[in-house]
């Protein structure tokens, strides 16, 4: 286990996504039928999304926030094949979304 | 055909007419639409425009490359073949002269480190780049040959009429072309729509997450033993990727920053309930990494999917007048110790361009006429991919990523620790460490299998 010194420098996902250039063009490029998620035990979206667009609230309900989406598209693939197929996903509109400088 | 292309802004059209020698050219039907101005799309567009075709190159980013991220390295052989001395004009961060492979546990790191000054820096076989600059540069080469680049335009669908692919649809408007080259990237939406691929499965992709850490140029040089435009590339397995099989981590040195990141299998992440965002942070905070990155701060957080295998029989990457290239075609090699995508993308873009130019000059775009795409791919790209596929099951051996990583780390620790007299022989230290943990026979078998397949 890392000692206290080694734990320093932790950055939350919000700290990190906050570093990125982003032009939000509306949330409707991701839609989740969270009623379907209620019956999903695996919830693979929680693990593959580096931006933590998908989270569980205190009552273990799946909640999501498309702001900060890094546009991988891995969520929809794992949801369809490992989860319950609740996620509908596309890229944001042309010219919107994330812009990487160091990609 | 822009009359219906409302989504193509006035500004775009205005810019188009400004860069087109004949201001009316774009009002005619395009010979070919290329979807995506990444390495595959821009290479194809460049070569097809040079071959005399009217090319429309569409990109969803505001600027080519801004949506793209990779570890950091491009093998330059295709670039050299097409552009000669690209180093004079292409945006190179550093040329790779130092390579390392690392095995990591939570506290230790065993490195196999190779640096070579056998050739001049610029003759190195690979270089490190930033996609926001490299992809933009490549798209500008295509524009200079007469391809019409329109950015900020997401292609939503193929334009299909009576079962024939007639072009593409963007924001409800269709644009016609004789032929469509799909270089849209890993999600392969159009490729699936056009029948080139079936659904993308979780096992056919990986998730790559990267952090860019700012250091000064001098700090990068000092900490990685480099000078001038020399660069270093490292790949790690074990701890940084949660000991998950077929997963790993990387470091690439930019000019005055460092790219660090993790490549992980979404199936394993989900099954192990490990968040990929945590892995890249674990890697950054590893004692070995903290010392390399001391004083640096994270300045960008990025991620992308990576194709993991060729999803279809390669001859199916062409259908009628529709061709898939690059990540959309699943062209990627992951050996565990190398990641290769950009050179394959460029080579497939080149192959697509050859097939389309030949079909154009023979007056049609039938499946038969474009089938030479497959034979061009088969000359170089496919044999290498097939070799990599054969080696792929080595990457799915969990013992390599966990048991052997720990074994080697413990062995190294004992080998180099002298705490008095009575230090054992190399072989006795090894057998002491293997006892009860690793079967000799199985290890020998794994080693042989890895050697044969890779």
Interface residues (C-beta under 8 A of the other chain):
Chain A: X1 X2 X6 X7 X9 X10 X11 X13 X16 X17 X19 X20 X42 X44 X46 X47 X48 X49 X50 X51 X52 X70 X71 X72 X73 X74 X77 X78 X80 X81 X82 X90 X91 X92 X93 X94 X95 X97 X98 X99 X100 X101 X102 X103
Chain B: X7 X60 X61 X62 X63 X65 X66 X67 X68 X69 X70 X106 X130 X131 X132 X151 X152 X153 X154 X156 X170 X171 X186 X187 X189 X199 X200 X201 X202 X205 X207 X209 X210 X211 X212 X254 X257 X259 X266 X267 X269 X270 X272 X273 X274 X275 X276 X277 X280 X281 X284 X285 X287 X290 X298 X299 X300 X301 X302 X303 X304 X305
